[in-house]
Amino acid sequence: MMLAWAAAGTGFTFFMTTLGAATVWFFRRQMSDLLQRVFLGFAAGVMIAASVWSLLIPAMEQAQQQGGISWIPAAGGFALGVAFLMLLDQFLPHLHPGSKDPEGVVTGLPRSALMVLAVTLHNIPEGMAVGLSFALAAQNRTDGAPLTAALVLALGIGLQNFPEGAAVSLPLRREGMGAARAFLYGGASGLVEPVFGVLTVLAADLILPVMPWLLAFAAGAMMYVVAEELIPEAHLGEHSHPGTLGVMAGFLLMMVLDVALG
């Protein structure tokens, strides 16, 4: 049953990415810089709130239940998550939408593949976070709160995945790629989320002793994405208020969803 919930939750986040990619059939141009900064800020706010309420706080609570010191796995897992994403960012070839120069190791991959890999970097920790939340719920089947929290996290991640799909497909369409192919590339960037989510739940019984570390690991990975890419890109340009308001709106929405429903 919990595996089905995890598949549905991560499937929803993947669906929202593909829904954003489907905008290639309605818009031929890339979204405006103003709107893009708002969306980037919104995604950053959602991920910050999710890292705290959906990952770090449950990590500390889980550590206490296991009889350990709450802050050690929270801090250690967080640092490992940051280090993991730094290594991926350093070595995985990728190209951020709107950028001319690719990052990571030099390869002969086309721009389209590099752009998909860039968004995939964001989606790896998101898929881990949703999967771990459902795995935590699977360990507390008598308590409905963890399951509700997992569903809320999937909802929040899904909402901010919509502009991510569009951020891949629309630039590819503008560069001359066919609408169907641009849609497939945009949707493919979110495929890692259901893969990581379902695999995590399947391994739930094995990872229970290190669950606090893994929850904090996902939080650190997401916060790296926020600090390294989302917030700086949301504040590009002459005025930073749209990106800042996007961050505040995303944080507020995710906080309310998590506290009120979770």
Secondary structure, DSSP 4 states (H G I P E B T S, - for coil): -HHHHHHHHHHHHHHHHHHHHGGGGT-SSPPPHHHHHHHHHHHHHHHHHIIIIIIIHHHHHHHHHTTS-THHHHHHHHHHHHHHHHHHHHHS-B--TT-SS-BSS-----HHHHHHHHHHHHHHHHHHHHHHHHHHHHH-TT-SHHHHHHHHHHHHHHHHHHHHHHHHHHHHHHTT--HHHHHHHHHHTTTHHHHHHHHHHHTHHHHGGGHHHHHHHHHHHHHHHIIIIIHHHHT-SS--HHHHHHHHHHHHHHHHHHHHH-
